[in-house]
C-alpha cells in the first residue's frame, strides 16, 4: 500500500514505515503530523486517483528530526573578465516517518 502526497510544492510517495525528507514544517520533533493533500492511494490492484485530491484521505506521520541538508556550492564565472563569485546554500528539511495511510 502506498500513497502520493503533496507538501511544500513537491510530491512524495509515502508507504508505512518509510522515511521522507520533506520541506521544513513548523512542528517539533516526535510530534505527529497529518498530510491531507493525498493525490493517489494504491492498495494492491485497487487504485484511487483524486480529482485533484482523494476525498477524506490522509497520511499520518511522525517528525523524526529538523535539520539542514548538505551544502550546495553555487559558483558563477565569466571567462576573460576576472569575475568569480562563490556562494554556498544549505536547505532546511524535516525528516518524517510515515505511520499509516487512511483512505476515505
C-alpha positions as CSV (number, residue, x, y, z in Angstrom):
1,X,0.0,0.0,0.0
2,X,1.3,3.5,-0.9
3,X,0.0,7.0,-1.4
4,X,1.2,10.1,-3.3
5,X,1.1,13.2,-1.1
6,X,1.8,16.8,-1.9
7,X,3.6,19.1,0.6
8,X,5.9,22.0,0.2
9,X,5.1,22.2,-3.6
10,X,6.5,18.7,-4.2
11,X,5.1,15.2,-4.5
12,X,6.3,12.2,-2.5
13,X,5.5,8.5,-2.5
14,X,4.5,7.6,1.1
15,X,4.5,4.0,2.4
16,X,4.0,2.9,6.0
17,X,7.4,2.7,7.7
18,X,9.2,4.8,5.0
19,X,11.3,7.9,6.0
20,X,10.9,11.0,3.9
21,X,12.9,14.2,3.8
22,X,10.4,16.9,3.0
23,X,10.4,20.7,3.0
24,X,10.6,22.3,6.5
25,X,7.5,22.0,8.6
26,X,6.9,24.0,11.8
27,X,6.5,21.0,14.1
28,X,8.7,19.9,16.9
29,X,10.5,16.6,16.9
30,X,8.5,13.4,17.9
31,X,5.2,15.2,17.1
32,X,2.5,13.6,14.9
33,X,1.7,15.4,11.6
34,X,-1.1,14.7,9.1
35,X,-1.0,15.3,5.3
36,X,-4.4,16.0,3.9
37,X,-3.3,16.6,0.3
38,X,-3.4,13.0,-1.0
39,X,-3.3,12.7,-4.8
40,X,-3.4,8.9,-5.1
41,X,-3.8,5.8,-3.0
42,X,-2.9,2.3,-4.2
43,X,-3.9,-0.9,-2.3
44,X,-2.5,-3.7,-4.5
45,X,-4.6,-3.6,-7.7
46,X,-7.1,-1.1,-6.3
47,X,-6.1,2.5,-7.2
48,X,-7.9,5.7,-6.1
49,X,-7.0,8.7,-8.1
50,X,-8.1,12.1,-6.8
51,X,-9.6,14.9,-8.9
52,X,-7.3,16.6,-7.8
53,X,-7.4,15.1,-4.2
54,X,-8.7,11.9,-2.8
55,X,-11.7,12.7,-0.7
56,X,-11.4,12.1,3.1
57,X,-7.9,10.6,2.7
58,X,-4.8,11.5,4.8
59,X,-1.4,10.2,5.7
60,X,-0.2,10.3,9.3
61,X,3.5,10.6,10.1
62,X,5.8,11.3,13.0
63,X,8.5,14.0,12.9
64,X,11.9,12.4,13.4
65,X,14.2,15.5,13.1
66,X,14.6,19.0,11.9
67,X,17.9,19.5,10.1
68,X,19.8,21.1,7.2
69,X,20.9,19.4,4.0
70,X,24.5,19.2,2.8
71,X,26.0,22.4,1.4
72,X,25.4,23.1,-2.3
73,X,28.1,25.3,-3.9
74,X,26.9,28.0,-6.3
75,X,29.8,29.2,-8.4
76,X,29.5,31.9,-11.1
77,X,32.3,32.5,-13.5
78,X,32.8,34.7,-16.6
79,X,35.8,33.9,-18.7
80,X,38.3,36.7,-19.5
81,X,36.7,39.3,-17.2
82,X,38.1,38.2,-13.8
83,X,34.6,37.6,-12.5
84,X,34.2,34.8,-9.9
85,X,31.5,34.5,-7.3
86,X,31.3,31.6,-4.9
87,X,28.2,31.1,-2.7
88,X,27.0,28.2,-0.5
89,X,23.5,27.2,0.5
90,X,22.1,24.7,3.0
91,X,18.4,23.9,2.7
92,X,16.3,23.2,5.8
93,X,14.3,20.0,5.8
94,X,12.1,17.9,8.1
95,X,12.5,14.1,8.2
96,X,9.3,12.2,8.9
97,X,8.4,8.6,9.2
98,X,5.0,7.6,7.7
99,X,3.0,5.6,10.2
100,X,-0.3,4.9,8.4
101,X,-2.4,5.8,5.4
102,X,-6.1,6.4,5.9
103,X,-8.4,6.3,2.8
104,X,-11.8,7.9,2.6
